[in-house]
Amino acid sequence: MINEPLDAEGVRAVIAIPDPVLRNLWITQSYFDLNQRLQRAVGGADLTWCGFAVWASGTAGLSIRGEELPAIVRDLLGEHGDDVDAVDRRTAPLRAVGAADRLSPEAVLAAVREAVAEVSRHIAHGNTLVYAELAPLLVAFAERCESADPTTLGPDELVELLTKAAGHRPHADLLGAFEWWRRAVVASDDRTRAFAVLAANVLAVSHEQRRLQHDIRAAMDAGLLTAHQVIDKLLPSWTPVLLDRLVAAIVGQPLQRIVRRVWERVTTQLLMTLHVPGAVLHLHRDLPPLPDGAQWPPVLAEIPDEPDTIAEAVAVYRQWDRTGGTGKYSGARDWAVLAQRMNYIVNLFRSRQRDASLCAHPFTDEQLAAMRRGIVPPGPLLPGC
């Protein structure tokens, strides 16, 4: 049973869930719980890192579960009808004697799932790794803000609190993130509070992304789909190696075109998209504006240069921003490159920090009830896009 609201024991219980799918769902739910509590502590309007982590973890869950793979395969085979027909024509003599099957979505999907398995493993590992490190600190900070006047929390007490929760002195970026959240709690005006939360979010995500670097690079390199994997699904297990090679030579060109496009689409969907309420953000493209056409919420629209608390917070943002504060050319061409990822993420954070739609609950009451019983509920498991 996971304690709600989340506490340290609940964090340990989530980490210990053996099923990676159910564990991911509870990580996503944990971030939702913690964002609500941290938002109340800092004033309510600004999403904390946890509010964005809800949707990053939820999107990771789509990859872990492979929910979108059938639709991707069906769509791509529909787009490549001529190549599918060419493969089937060339294997017709073998099909006539029962030595091959038609190129079907099921055959391609089976090969894709095998290729994606290693990618999903890295995504699940990174999802749990970050949660295990940050959730205990977030719980300790939230509980301190809830149990006593948060404005009385000083810097020294904060470090002591976080060190006790982690079992060791946390990384400097994490200490910096929580110090900025503490400063947001005691801020005397809305603008200072908003920039303090932005600085906290940037420091938290910079630490997160460094920790994820190995898994992200490994996920992008893993599981490359090949035409031979698809051919294995078309031929019976008893066919000799020579026949496998013959079929590969016969259907090679059209099948390679299909495989290349399928894998490009699959890896883009798994690794280069972020599902949020009402939209799918494509991380290799520039960040789209808000629904009202603005790039930033008014409170974060102007970047000051004067030497005050806000300017200190802006300096944290500028460490990673490569757009000169404009948000233009924010898309990451290579998601495996930390600087490109962070450029996109810090501008996403600045743009959506006051987007109330991101406060939506990721699960229905029925889905949560199933999760509490230790059951993976039926999908879809994120609000519609």
Secondary structure, 3 states (H helix, E strand, C coil): CCCCCCCHHHHHHHHCCCCHHHHHHHHHHHHHHHHHHHHHHHCCCCCCHHHHHHHHHHHHHHHHHCCCHHHHHHHHHHHCHHHHHHHHHHCHHHHHCCCCCCCCHHHHHHHHHHHHHHHHHHHHHHHHHHHHHHHHHHHHHHHHHHHCCHHHCCHHHHHHHHHHHHCCCCCHHHHHHHHHHHHHHHCCCHHHHHHHHHHHHHHHHHHHHHHHHHHHHHHHHCCCCCHHHHHHHHCCCCCCHHHHHHHHHHHHHHHHHHHHHHHHHHHHHHHCEEEECCEEEECCCCCCCCCCCCCCCHHHCCCCCCCCHHHHHHHHHHCCCCCCCCCCCCCCCCCCCHHHHHHHHHHHHHHHCCCHHHHCCCCCHHHHHHHHCCCCCCCCCCCCC
